[in-house]
Amino acid sequence: MDETPDTKQETVLINGEEHNVADLSQEQVTLINHVSDLDRKSRQINFSLEQTLGAQNHFMGLLNASLEAKSDDKAVNENK
C-alpha cells in the first residue's frame, strides 16, 4: 500500500538517521521531547548570554568613560 501525502508519517532525524515517530516507544518519544525542549532552552540561554554580555560591555564602557573624565578633571584642577 502506497502512502499518500495525507497519511505520511511524522519522522524525526536522530544522529543522521530518520525514524518514524509511530515506530518509537512512548519512552523514546518522551526522551525526544526532553531533548527538543533542552535544545530550545539552550538556544534561549545563549541568546540571553549574548544580550547580557553586550549590556555588560556597554556599562563597562560607561564606567571607563566616567573614570577617564574624573581623571581629566583631576588633572585640570591640579594644573591650576
C-alpha positions as semicolon CSV with decimal commas, in nm:
position;residue;x (nm);y (nm);z (nm)
1;M;0,000;0,000;0,000
2;D;0,147;0,336;-0,104
3;E;0,147;0,629;0,133
4;T;-0,039;0,936;0,018
5;P;0,052;1,285;0,142
6;D;-0,246;1,266;0,379
7;T;-0,111;0,953;0,552
8;K;0,256;1,049;0,563
9;Q;0,402;0,955;0,898
10;E;0,578;1,204;1,121
11;T;0,952;1,144;1,128
12;V;1,238;1,263;1,341
13;L;1,607;1,281;1,250
14;I;1,838;1,140;1,519
15;N;2,213;1,118;1,460
16;G;2,157;1,146;1,086
17;E;1,902;0,864;1,079
18;E;1,535;0,922;1,009
19;H;1,287;0,744;1,238
20;N;0,909;0,716;1,214
21;V;0,764;0,856;1,535
22;A;0,487;0,594;1,523
23;D;0,752;0,320;1,548
24;L;0,908;0,464;1,865
25;S;0,815;0,371;2,219
26;Q;0,643;0,623;2,444
27;E;0,967;0,647;2,643
28;Q;1,163;0,732;2,327
29;V;0,907;0,996;2,228
30;T;0,931;1,145;2,578
31;L;1,312;1,150;2,555
32;I;1,290;1,321;2,215
33;N;1,060;1,582;2,367
34;H;1,308;1,640;2,651
35;V;1,599;1,676;2,410
36;S;1,398;1,911;2,190
37;D;1,294;2,126;2,487
38;L;1,651;2,136;2,621
39;D;1,775;2,241;2,276
40;R;1,522;2,525;2,276
41;K;1,628;2,629;2,627
42;S;1,994;2,613;2,529
43;R;1,933;2,849;2,236
44;Q;1,739;3,085;2,467
45;I;2,019;3,080;2,726
46;N;2,279;3,156;2,459
47;F;2,064;3,442;2,330
48;S;2,029;3,581;2,683
49;L;2,403;3,543;2,739
50;E;2,476;3,746;2,424
51;Q;2,241;4,019;2,548
52;T;2,393;4,012;2,896
53;L;2,750;4,033;2,768
54;G;2,654;4,318;2,535
55;A;2,492;4,509;2,820
56;Q;2,790;4,438;3,046
57;N;3,029;4,575;2,783
58;H;2,811;4,882;2,741
59;F;2,806;4,960;3,113
60;M;3,178;4,888;3,147
61;G;3,235;5,140;2,867
62;L;3,027;5,397;3,054
63;L;3,222;5,327;3,373
64;N;3,556;5,362;3,195
65;A;3,443;5,689;3,034
66;S;3,333;5,817;3,374
67;L;3,665;5,725;3,532
68;E;3,858;5,889;3,247
69;A;3,650;6,206;3,280
70;K;3,721;6,211;3,655
71;S;4,095;6,169;3,588
72;D;4,084;6,451;3,333
73;D;3,903;6,679;3,581
74;K;4,158;6,596;3,850
75;A;4,450;6,673;3,616
76;V;4,295;7,008;3,516
77;N;4,239;7,105;3,881
78;E;4,599;7,009;3,975
79;N;4,740;7,232;3,699
80;K;4,560;7,544;3,826
